[in-house]
Amino acid sequence: MENESYKPTSVGNWLITLILISIPLVNIIVCLYWAFSSSTPISKANFSKAALIWFAIIVLFYMVAGLALIDQY
């Protein structure tokens, strides 16, 4: 019997994934669920972990840029 977490993710499933990732606030909730759920396929879990890392990098960048702008005034 084939392990469900190693099954390939279909194109339709990836399209739904990308649509959900593009919705603000929903993207973080969905990524957290997919990244740490044991029932999520490994490819989608890794994608979600990478997306969460990018979200964190972007938030840190905006915080640093915002502090730099505030410090100018």
FENTA-V947471 format. One line per field, one symbol per residue. ss: DSSP state (H for helix, E for strand, - for the rest). Layout:
# FENTA-V947471
ss->???
This chain:
# FENTA-V947471
ss->---HHH----HHHHHHHHHHH----HHHHHHHHHHH-----HHHHHHHHHHHHHHHHHHHHHHHHHHHHHHH-
